[in-house]
Structure formats: structure tokens, C-alpha cells
Amino acid sequence: MRHRNNIFEQETYRGTGIKAMSAVQLTVIILSAISVIAAVYIVANFNEITARMAIFAANILTSGMPLIVAAIAGIYLVIRIKWKWRTRFWR
């Protein structure tokens, strides 16, 4: 960028008529291509992907992970509330 704090200015400093790609344009093109390929793969293999997601969710639910996460969240909230009560008392 020629001028500081100008994020919309082009990154290339070549004259007019010369086509040059900036790093941002190249990144956008590459990520767009990856997104299109991923979308085509998901559409083509939709049943397989949804089956894998269902098996993963069933394994997580049967492993007891939600109970562990809920217990940790509950302990965190109780400690946080008690800490707020303690700090309010001294103010």
C-alpha cells in the first residue's frame, strides 16, 4: 500500500495495462476453488457423509462426553458466581 491505513488500495504498483495478481486475489481464487471442490464432494457423497456424522454423534453421546462437559460447565458457573459475590462484598 502506498498510503498508510488504506486497506482498499490495490497492492500492485505497476502501470495501467499490465495485468498483475495481488496476493489477496490469488488467495481468494485458491480458496474459492477448494470450496467448489468440497461442495461437489459433499453433494456426490451425501449419504456417506451423513452416515459418518450420525455414527460420530452416536459415539459421542454414548461415551458420556456430554455429562463431562455439563459437569465442567456447572462447576465453572458456580465458581464464577461465588467469585462475583465475594468481590461485591468488599466493594
Secondary structure, 3 states (H helix, E strand, C coil): CCCCCCCCCCCCCCCCCCCCCCHHHHHHHHHHHHHHHHHHHHHHCHHHHHHHHHHHHHHHHHCCHHHHHHHHHHHHHHHHHHHHHHHHHHC
